[in-house]
Amino acid sequence: MSDNTPAAPTPDPAGAYPPPAPGAYPPPAEPAPPAYGAAPQYGAPQDTSPYGAAPQYGAAPQYGSTPQYGAPAQYSGAPQYGYGAPAKTNTLAIVSLIASLASFIILPLIGSVVGVITGHMALSQLKTSGEEGRGLALAGTIVGWVGLGLAILGIIAFFAFFAFVVSLPTSYSY
């Protein structure tokens, strides 16, 4: 059998092939509907936009051609998901940190008090608002308390030095 023909089926022992019974072969099944999120069939409309059909910007480029410089991007039909908007940073947290740092350079006592107060206000707002800036508020509060402590120690040292200088000439006489 070198002619590559398929071998004939062997007959049953009686010598005849039984005819197929009516309805023995199931009728062809209808195609199942596509699964959720499946790609549409070739040639089917691709309207997946929640606002209706996508706007068309000129003719689609031909196969093998490259789009020209400045040509608008073609709509692919699929929803485009990007990054969401970044969360807003609490303004009082920024003010707290800036005021606390300014207390070391410009206004030693006032900057620290403002930094501590706005830092605590920012921390209470951040619990409910969903904004960013907890680290800034904590840093502003901590640096404000440190600056306030150093300012108080500086005031005490100033008065102690002033009292020492005032008492110095009266204790020694010439």
N, C-alpha and C positions, 0 to 999 in steps of 0.2 A: 504494500500500500504506500506507494511513493507519491501518490497524487494529492496528498493532504486533504482528503475528503473525510468527514467525520464518520465514525463507525455507526452502522445502523443499530437501533435499539433491538434488543433480543425480544422475540415474541413470548407471550406467556405460555405455560405448558400446553394449553389447548391449541396453540398455534395461531391464535388471532389476537389482535390488539383490541382491548375493550374500548368502546367509544366513551368519550368523556360524558359524564352525567350533566344534564342541564343545570346551570347555576354552580357548577363545580369550581369554576374560576371566578374569583370575586371581581366585580366591576372595578374599573380604575377609580381610585379615591380622589376626591377633590383636594386641591392643595390647601394646606393648613394656613390660617392667617399668620402673618409675621409676628414674631414675639415682640414684646414691648421694647422699644428702643432699637429695633432692628433697622438696618439700612433699607431704604425704599428700593423697589425693583427698578430696573433700567427703564427709563422713559417715564417713570411716575413723577408727578409734581413733587417738589421738595419744599413745601411750605411748612416749615417748622417754626417760623417766627410767631411770637404771641400777638403781634400787631398786624398780621396779614402778610401779604406777599412782600418779598424783599424788593427794594428798588433795583431796577436794571440800569446799569451804566454802560450803555453802548453794547456792541456785539461782543460775544465771547471770542477769545482768541482761538485761532485755528490750531489743530494739532501740530506740534513741532515748532510753533512760532513762539518767540519770546515777547513779553509785553514791553511796550515802549516805556521810556523813562517818563515818569510822572503819570502813567496810566493808573486809574483807580483800581484798587484791589477788587477782585471778583468775589462775590458773596458765595460761600461754600454751601449754604443751606443749613449747616449745623449751628447750634447756638454757640456763641463764643463766650467762654468764661475766662475772666482775668482775675487779677488780684482785686480785692475789695479796697475801699478807701481806708487809709491808715487811721487808727483811732486818734482822736484829738488829745493833745497833752493839756492837762489842767493848767490854767494861767496862774492860779495862786501858788502852785508848786514851783513854777519858774520864778515868780516874784520872791518866794521864800528863799530860794537858793541864791538869787542875785543879791537880795538885801543882806543875807547872812555873810556872803563873801565881801560885800561892800563895807560891812562893819569893821573889817580888819584894815581897810584902806582909807575910807572917807569918814564915816560916822560910827564911832566905836559902840556907843550905847544904843543909839536910836536904831541903827541897822540891825542889831541883834534882836531887839524887841520886836521890830517889824518882821524879821525872819522867823522868829518863834511863833508869833501870832498867826501869820499867814501859812506857816507850815502845818500848824494844827488845824486850821480851817480847811486847808487843801486835803489833809488826810481824812477829815470827816466827809468832805464832798466826794472823794474817790470811792468811798464805800458804797455809794448809791448811784453815781453817775456813769460808771463804766468807762471813764476816761483813763488815759495813761498818765504816768507821772508820779507814781508812788515812790520811786527811788529819789526823784528830785525833791519831793516833799520831805522825805525822811532825812535826806542830806541837808536840806535847808534848816530843818528843825534842830538836828544835832549840831550843825555848825553854829546856828544861832544861840543854842544853849552854851556851847563852849565859848563863843564870843562874849556872851553875857557874863559868864563866870569870870573870864579874863578881865572884862571891863570892871566888874565889881572888885576883883583883886587889885587892879590898877588904882581904883579910887581909894581903897583902903591903904595901899602902899603910899599913895600921894599924901594922904592926910597923916600917916605915920611919919613920913619923911618931913612934912611941914612941921609937925609937933616936935620932932627931934631938932630941927634947925632952929625953931623958936626957943626951945629950952636950952640950947647950947650956950649962948652968951651969958645967961644968968647963972649957970652952974660953975663957970670958971671966971674968976676975977683976976685982974692984973695987979 
